């Protein structure tokens, strides 16, 4: 059975061959034509039957308790576990670099244990010719409102690792305010290259330990109306 990546490659080649002959087809039309050629009613029917083995293999390497997000970019990344090292390592590697892609493994916990504390997320991270590799925490309230967020990338100060780096300890501290319902946290690679993660910890700490960045949401009063 063909894979989806193979079929889309054939569609691209078909468009190019027809274009040389002054016959223009859109990518969607090429997919529909290939589906009919293979005996299917439509591209949607064919897509449902295509071999998804590469993605399923990557999913099978996601550790218990963790979930993959950025699923629309799953074919761009490989997620692997290396348990041959003294400490187990999780490796996220970009296998097809496209604009604005990312991969993240995450989990969430009930906020009640952490209410009115700060939470601390740490990991040792190593990168190989990578885009931003980071940790992130998001605190959600009800109904589905974000109370605090930090991903080390788009919330100053910038703390993500890029390029090639040996093992580096990353730490993230964020407030869990009253009204919080869920605390989400994860590991992320944006763009190219590879990132390795190990020795992850997540714990509550006292509020006198300052947060490392992060953006509060939905405060009681308007903030900085004078752009100071």
N, C-alpha and C positions, 0 to 999 in steps of 0.2 A: 504493500500500500504506500502511496505517496505521502510525503509530509506536506503540511501547509506551506512551509518555506519553499519546497521544491515547486509546488504548483504556482506560487506567486513568481518564482523565478522564470518558469515557463511562460507565464502571462507577459512578463516584461520582454522576454525574447520574442514572443509572438508579435507584440506591438512594434518592436523594432524592425522585424522582418517585413511586416505589412507596411510600415511607414516608408521603407525603401521603395516599395511599390506604389507609393502615393495612396495608400489605404490607411486611414486613421481610425483607431479604436481607443476608447478610454480604457483605463486599467480595469474598471468594473465590467465593461463589455468583454474584455479579454478573458476575465475569470468565468463569466457566464458561458462563453464559447467553449472554453476548455472543459467546463462541467458537462455541457451537452455532448462534447466529443467523447467523454468518458462514460456516457450513458446515464447521467444524472439530470433531474428536472431543472436544477438551478445551482448556482454557486453555494447557496445556503445548504442545500441537500448534500452537496459534495463536502463542504467544510465540516459538517457534522460527522462524516465518516473518515476524515483524514487521520493519519497516524499522528497521535499526540505524544508518542513515547518519549521524545527528548524532554518535553516539559514535565511529564509525569516523573521521569527519573530525577529531575531537579527537585520536584516537590518532595520526593521520597527522602531527600537528604536534609530536609528542614527538621530541626530537632523538635522533639515532643514539647508541647507547651508554647511553641512559637508559631506565628502565622506570617505568610508572605503578603506584603502589600506592594502596590505598584504592579498588580497582576497584568495590566495591559502592556507592561514592558517585560513580561516574563521571558519571552523568547530572546530578549537582549542580554540576559544574565544567567550565569551558572551559580548555583548555591551548593556548596560542598562542605562536608565535615572531614577534618583530618584528625583522626584519633590515634595516629601513630606517634604523635609528639608527647612529651611529658604532661602537657596540659592540652586538652582538646581545643582545636581551633576551628572557627567558622570562617569560610572563605566565600566572599561575594566577588564574582569576576564578570566584567562586561565582555560579552562575546560578539556583540553587534552594536557599535556605537551609533546612536541617533541623537538628534537634538532633544533636549529636555527629557531624557529618560532617567529613571532611578530605580533602585531596588532597596527594599527595607524589610527586615524581620522584626516583628513587634509582638508584644503581649500587653494585656491590661489587667489591672487589679482593682478591687473595690476600694474606694477612697476612704472608707470610714476608719481604717487603721491609721491613716496618715493625716487626717483632718487637723488643721492648725499646726502642722509641722512643715518642715521642708523635706523634700526627698532628694536623695543623692544617687545618681547613676554613674558608675565607673566602668571602664573597660580598657584593656591594653589593645592598641590598634597599630597595625603595620600596613603600609601601602606600597604599591608598585605602579608607578606611572599613572596614578589615579586622578580622577576628579575628586570633589569634596567627599571625604569619608567622615562620618560624624555619629554622635549619639543624639537622641531626641526624647523629649518628654512633653506630653500634652495632658492637661487636666481639664476634664469635661464636667459640666454640671447638668442639671435637668432644666428644660428638655433639650438635649443635644447642643448645649452652649459651651463654647471654649472659654475657660476661666484663666488659663495661663498656658504658655507655649514657649518652647525653646528647642531649636534644632541645630544650634551652633553655626548655622549658615546664614539665614536671612534675618536673624535677630542679632544685633550687635552685642558684644564684640564678636568678630569672626574668629572661630576657634577650630574649624574643621581642618583635617590634614589633607594636603594635596601633593601630587608628585610621588616621589619615592622616599619613604620614611621607615626607619627601624622601629621596633616596638616602642610605643609612646603611650603613657597613661593619659586618658581623657577623663575629665570629671564634669558632671553637670548637676547643678543644684537648682531646684525650682520649688516655689511655694505651693502648698495645697490649701487653699482658703476654705472658709466655711461655705457650705453650699456645693462643694465638690461631690461628684458621684463616682467618677471613674478616673483612674490614672493610667494613661497609655504611655508606653516607652518602647524604644527600639534602637536598632543599629541600621545605618543607611550608607549606601554608596550612590552618588550621583554621577552620571556620565561614565567616562572611560576607566580602563585599568582594573585593578584588583585591590581589595581591602581584606585584611585578616583581623579577626576579633577573638579575644580570649580573656579569661579571668574577669567575667562580668559580675558586678555586684549591684544590688538595688536595696536601699534601706531608708528609713526615716531618720532625720537628724533634727536637732533643735533649731528654732527660728533665729537664734543669734548667729548662726552660720549663714552668711549672705548668699543670695542666689547668684549664679554665675552669669546671668544674662536674662533672657526671657522677656516676654511681653505679657503684661497683665491685660485681661479683657473684662469688660463689663463692670468697671468700678462704680462706686456710689456717686461719684461726681465727675463732671467733664474734666478732661486733662489738657493742659497746655494750650489754651485757646489763643494765647498771644504768640505762639511759635517761638518760645524762648529756648 
